[in-house]
């Protein structure tokens, strides 16, 4: 944040720029290390639930249902801060992550790197 500059306005999840399905991409970043953990989708109610409870809640496109990160796995994401990008069409959540963030059992979903035209797996499941 720019030093000495503070602007405060009420936040309303309805004022985000959702796609045609009513969703906005949400990036989860480790609050301590800055590591990008995952990207998932949220609708206005998922954003509101996340802010109300402090437990990150996403919208599952395949199940057409809310899912609270870690509800079944125990790999909880506790919200530290929520940021809105300049176009209001993407969220960045800084979280405290318990256990792996990826459903494959890895710390992050971004465990594959493309190097010289080949995919390189950077980490094994925890």
N, C-alpha and C positions, 0 to 999 in steps of 0.2 A: 504494500500500500504506500502511496505517496506520502511522505512525511508531512504532517500538519493538515492533511486533507481527510475529512470524514464526512460522508454523506449518508444519512440514515433515512430509509423509506420503508414502510411496511411491506413484507413479502407475502405474496399470494401465489401459490403454485399454479393457479388458473392463468396467470399472466406469462407463463413460459410459452415458447413457440414449439408446440407439439407437431409431430408428423401426422399424416392422414389417418393413422391408426390410433392417434391420441397418445403417442409415446415420445419420450425424449431419451437419448442415450445418456447413461450415467457411468462415469469412470470412477472406480474406487482406487485410491492411492494410499499407501501406508503413510500415516501421519508422521511417523518418526523418521523413516528412511527415505521417503519420497518415491519408493518403488511403485510402479503402476501394477496393480494386482489383477484387475478385471474390468470388463465393460458389460453392462447389462442395460435393460430398459426399465423405465419408470413411467407411470401415468400420474396425473395430478394427485390422486388419492395415495399412491405409493410415496410420493414426495411428502405429502402431509403426514402420513403415518410415520415415516422416518423421522421427521422433525419433532413429532409428538412424543415418540418413544425412545429415540436415540439408537434404536436398532434398525439397521438398513433393511428396507423392504423394497423389493423389486416386483415387476409385473412379468410373469412367465408367459411368453407368446405361445409356446407349445401347449401349456396346460390351461391358458386363459384364466389364470388365478394369481393372487398375490403370493409371494414367497419371502419370508423373513430369512435373510442369510444366516445360516447356522441353526435354523429351527430343528432340522433333523440330524445334521452332521455334527453339530456342536462347534462348527467353524464360524463363529460369530463375527460380524462387523459392527463395531460400536462407532457411531458417528462422532467425529471430532469437529468437523466444519463442512459446510456445503457452500460451494461457489457456483455462480451462474456465469456462462461465457457472455461475450459482448453481444451476440445475436440472440441470446436467451434460448438457444436450441440445443444446449449440451450442459450437463452438470459435472462438476468435479467434486467428489466427496473424499475428504481426508478421513481415514478410519483407523481405528485400532483393530487389527485383524488377529483373531485367535485361530491358530492352525492354518492349514492351506486355504487359499482363496479359490483355487480351481477344483472343479469336480473330478479332475484326474488325480487329485491328491498332491498336486504341486503347489508351491507357495504362490505362484502367479500363473495366470492363463497365458501369458506371453513368454513361453518357455522354448519357442522355436524361432531360430534366426535364419534368414536366407543369406548364405555366404557363397559368393562365386557361383550362383545359380543352383546351389544345393541347400536343402533344409538341414539344419544342424540342431539337434535337441540339446538344450543347454542345461537341463536339470532333470533328475529322476523324481518320481513321486517321493514324498516324505515318508 
